[in-house]
Amino acid sequence: MRHLVVLPWKQSFWMSYKSIKARFFRSLVTTLTLVLAVSFLTFSQVNINIADAMLASGNPDLRQSLSHAGYDVPQNATSLATSPKQRWIVILSLLVCVVGIINAQLMSVTERFREIGTMKCLGALDRFIVRMFVMEAAMQGFAGSISGALFGVIAALLGALLRFGAEIFSFIPWQAMLFSSVVATITGIGLSLLGVLYPAIIAAKMQPVEAMRTNQ
């Protein structure tokens, strides 16, 4: 009977961490792709939150300021909806992010043929290989999403300050902004995990002999 190696989650975590550290620059490129996508998503949603708070104040001067800033403000509207064009731009940016993650992870699998083959020869289960890639993606997704959400909020606040002045800080909806940031962060982590599934399955299904035979 074949001896199967089952490693605890803690050991899997440290192996994934060391793998990211060993491939720091490739991991950084993947993470930056996620940072940009989550930043744009957070920036868009926080801008809408701020605009809604300005409209809810009932101040006609603020409504006029929103119109001058390029917002489409319907008569007697108390909130603004994201325009279809803006939604499509956000969706496309997220799709590009997923494609970039898949490409980076596929390259990672190619570079690690011998490593994967060695682990499978030593008895590593398919689910352990998948777990290792998923944990790496989760760590990259968490770091990239948190950073992206933070940058998006900062960019939105700076933009509002430049367009509407310091008085905007009396209308900032902190709770709504926090909710938008959390949603964007969860979305970023989900995209990271989604992008790694296909490469992880390819790595797990790889035959040890074929992996060890490569020149990588």
C-alpha positions as CSV (number, residue, x, y, z in Angstrom):
1,M,0.0,0.0,0.0
2,R,1.3,3.4,-0.9
3,H,2.4,5.6,2.1
4,L,0.5,8.9,1.9
5,V,1.8,12.0,3.5
6,V,-0.7,14.2,5.3
7,L,0.6,17.5,6.6
8,P,-1.1,19.7,9.2
9,W,-2.5,23.1,8.1
10,K,0.2,25.0,10.0
11,Q,2.9,23.2,8.1
12,S,1.1,23.8,4.8
13,F,0.9,27.5,5.7
14,W,4.6,27.8,6.3
15,M,5.4,26.0,3.1
16,S,3.2,28.3,1.2
17,Y,4.7,31.3,2.9
18,K,8.3,30.1,2.1
19,S,7.2,29.5,-1.5
20,I,6.0,33.1,-1.8
21,K,9.1,34.4,-0.2
22,A,11.3,32.4,-2.6
23,R,9.4,33.8,-5.6
24,F,8.9,37.3,-4.2
25,F,9.0,39.3,-7.3
26,R,6.6,37.1,-9.3
27,S,4.3,37.1,-6.3
28,L,4.6,40.9,-6.1
29,V,3.5,41.3,-9.7
30,T,0.4,39.1,-9.0
31,T,-0.4,41.0,-5.9
32,L,0.0,44.4,-7.6
33,T,-2.5,43.3,-10.2
34,L,-5.0,42.7,-7.5
35,V,-4.1,45.9,-5.7
36,L,-4.9,48.0,-8.8
37,A,-8.2,46.2,-9.4
38,V,-9.4,46.4,-5.8
39,S,-8.2,50.1,-5.6
40,F,-10.3,51.0,-8.6
41,L,-13.4,49.1,-7.2
42,T,-13.1,50.8,-3.8
43,F,-12.4,54.2,-5.4
44,S,-15.6,54.0,-7.5
45,Q,-17.8,52.8,-4.6
46,V,-16.5,55.3,-2.1
47,N,-17.0,58.2,-4.5
48,I,-20.7,57.1,-4.8
49,N,-20.9,56.9,-1.0
50,I,-19.6,60.5,-0.6
51,A,-21.8,61.8,-3.4
52,D,-24.9,60.1,-1.7
53,A,-24.0,61.7,1.6
54,M,-23.8,65.1,0.0
55,L,-27.2,64.7,-1.7
56,A,-28.7,63.5,1.6
57,S,-27.6,66.7,3.3
58,G,-30.2,68.6,1.2
59,N,-27.7,71.5,0.6
60,P,-28.4,73.0,-2.8
61,D,-24.8,74.2,-3.1
62,L,-23.5,70.7,-2.6
63,R,-25.9,69.4,-5.3
64,Q,-24.6,72.1,-7.6
65,S,-21.0,71.1,-6.8
66,L,-21.8,67.5,-7.7
67,S,-23.2,68.6,-11.1
68,H,-20.1,70.7,-11.8
69,A,-17.9,67.8,-10.8
70,G,-19.5,65.7,-13.6
71,Y,-22.1,63.7,-11.7
72,D,-25.5,63.1,-13.3
73,V,-27.8,64.4,-10.5
74,P,-31.5,63.8,-11.4
75,Q,-34.0,66.3,-10.0
76,N,-35.1,65.6,-6.4
77,A,-32.7,62.6,-6.3
78,T,-31.4,61.5,-2.9
79,S,-28.9,59.0,-4.1
80,L,-26.7,58.3,-7.1
81,A,-26.4,55.0,-8.9
82,T,-23.3,53.8,-10.6
83,S,-23.5,54.5,-14.3
84,P,-23.6,51.5,-16.7
85,K,-20.3,52.7,-18.3
86,Q,-18.6,52.8,-14.9
87,R,-20.0,49.3,-14.0
88,W,-18.6,47.9,-17.2
89,I,-15.2,49.5,-16.6
90,V,-15.1,47.9,-13.1
91,I,-16.1,44.5,-14.4
92,L,-13.5,44.6,-17.2
93,S,-10.8,45.6,-14.7
94,L,-11.8,42.7,-12.5
95,L,-11.7,40.3,-15.4
96,V,-8.3,41.5,-16.5
97,C,-7.2,40.9,-12.9
98,V,-8.4,37.3,-12.9
99,V,-6.7,36.6,-16.3
100,G,-3.5,38.1,-14.9
101,I,-3.7,35.9,-11.8
102,I,-4.4,32.8,-13.9
103,N,-1.4,33.5,-16.1
104,A,0.9,34.2,-13.2
105,Q,-0.1,31.0,-11.5
106,L,0.2,28.9,-14.6
107,M,3.8,30.2,-15.0
108,S,4.4,29.3,-11.3
109,V,3.2,25.8,-12.0
110,T,5.6,25.6,-15.0
111,E,8.5,26.8,-12.9
112,R,7.8,24.3,-10.1
113,F,7.5,21.1,-12.1
114,R,10.3,19.4,-10.3
115,E,9.1,20.6,-6.9
116,I,5.6,19.3,-7.5
117,G,7.0,16.0,-8.8
118,T,9.2,15.6,-5.8
119,M,6.4,16.1,-3.4
120,K,4.2,13.7,-5.2
121,C,7.0,11.1,-5.3
122,L,7.3,11.5,-1.5
123,G,3.6,10.7,-1.1
124,A,1.9,14.1,-1.2
125,L,-1.8,13.9,-2.0
126,D,-3.5,15.8,-4.8
127,R,-5.5,17.8,-2.3
128,F,-2.3,18.9,-0.6
129,I,-0.9,20.3,-3.9
130,V,-4.2,22.2,-4.4
131,R,-4.2,23.3,-0.8
132,M,-0.7,24.7,-1.1
133,F,-1.5,26.8,-4.2
134,V,-4.8,28.0,-2.7
135,M,-3.1,29.1,0.5
136,E,-0.5,31.0,-1.5
137,A,-3.3,32.7,-3.4
138,A,-5.2,33.4,-0.2
139,M,-2.2,35.2,1.3
140,Q,-1.5,37.2,-1.8
141,G,-5.2,38.0,-2.1
142,F,-5.5,39.1,1.5
143,A,-2.4,41.4,1.3
144,G,-3.3,42.8,-2.1
145,S,-7.0,43.3,-1.3
146,I,-6.3,45.1,2.0
147,S,-3.7,47.3,0.4
148,G,-6.0,48.0,-2.6
149,A,-8.9,48.9,-0.5
150,L,-6.8,51.3,1.6
151,F,-5.3,53.0,-1.5
152,G,-8.8,53.3,-3.0
153,V,-10.2,55.0,0.1
154,I,-7.3,57.4,0.3
155,A,-7.6,58.3,-3.4
156,A,-11.3,58.9,-3.1
157,L,-10.9,61.1,-0.1
158,L,-8.1,63.1,-1.7
159,G,-10.2,63.5,-4.9
160,A,-13.2,64.7,-2.9
161,L,-11.0,67.1,-0.9
162,L,-9.7,68.7,-4.1
163,R,-13.1,68.9,-5.8
164,F,-15.3,70.0,-2.9
165,G,-13.0,71.4,-0.3
166,A,-12.4,70.6,3.4
167,E,-16.1,70.9,4.2
168,I,-16.6,67.5,2.6
169,F,-15.2,65.9,5.8
170,S,-18.4,66.9,7.6
171,F,-20.5,64.8,5.2
172,I,-18.2,61.7,4.9
173,P,-20.3,58.5,5.5
174,W,-17.7,56.5,7.4
175,Q,-19.9,53.4,7.9
176,A,-20.8,53.2,4.2
177,M,-17.2,53.7,3.2
178,L,-16.2,50.9,5.6
179,F,-18.8,48.6,4.1
180,S,-17.7,49.4,0.6
181,S,-14.0,48.7,1.6
182,V,-14.9,45.3,3.1
183,V,-17.0,44.3,0.1
184,A,-14.1,45.2,-2.2
185,T,-11.6,43.3,0.0
186,I,-13.7,40.2,0.0
187,T,-14.2,40.5,-3.8
188,G,-10.4,40.8,-4.2
189,I,-9.7,37.7,-2.1
190,G,-12.4,35.8,-4.0
191,L,-10.8,36.8,-7.4
192,S,-7.5,35.6,-6.2
193,L,-8.9,32.2,-5.2
194,L,-10.9,32.0,-8.4
195,G,-7.8,32.7,-10.5
196,V,-5.7,29.9,-8.8
197,L,-8.2,27.1,-9.0
198,Y,-7.4,26.0,-12.6
199,P,-3.6,26.1,-12.2
200,A,-3.9,24.3,-8.9
201,I,-5.9,21.5,-10.4
202,I,-3.4,21.2,-13.3
203,A,-0.5,20.9,-10.7
204,A,-2.4,18.4,-8.6
205,K,-3.2,16.1,-11.6
206,M,0.4,16.1,-12.8
207,Q,2.1,12.7,-12.9
208,P,5.3,12.5,-10.8
209,V,7.3,10.9,-13.5
210,E,6.3,13.5,-16.1
211,A,7.1,16.4,-13.7
212,M,10.5,15.0,-12.8
213,R,11.4,14.5,-16.4
214,T,11.2,18.2,-17.3
215,N,14.2,20.4,-17.6
216,Q,12.7,23.2,-15.5
